[in-house]
């Protein structure tokens, strides 16, 4: 049987996403990625370079998948928040990888930053309120924070909202909060 480099790369990316989501870059092990991907370590280094470049490739793939699954649309920001919440709920590894990116890279440039910035700029253009009130960048940033933080901190959710507060209920709560943000309540104008 002929060697399929495309299939091998895909298996490596999938295994690396799982490994990085669980352990971050520092804790991830290339030998575990290779074993899970049914590939040898040499293939990982040949295709992706070092572990940091592999992490960058995983993040670029993650963001491309996320942008395709939850594209900027003409819907209001609360509907976008619900779609994003649903995506992260169904793909918890995506949010974990973004959190590891923040922990590992801090305020440094991130993989695919220009493309990712363009995606957010597109989202800003389609969610601009008709009345132009408030700063749409702040609204989008706070919306992403509401969605991400709500799913990333299950222990705080449980302690503050109680163990019976469902994710479906939280999804609705986030949509209501984003609608309030979109109404411009309490958001200052920015130059």
Order of alpha helices (4+ residues) and beta strands (2+ residues): alpha-alpha-alpha-alpha-alpha-alpha-alpha-alpha-alpha
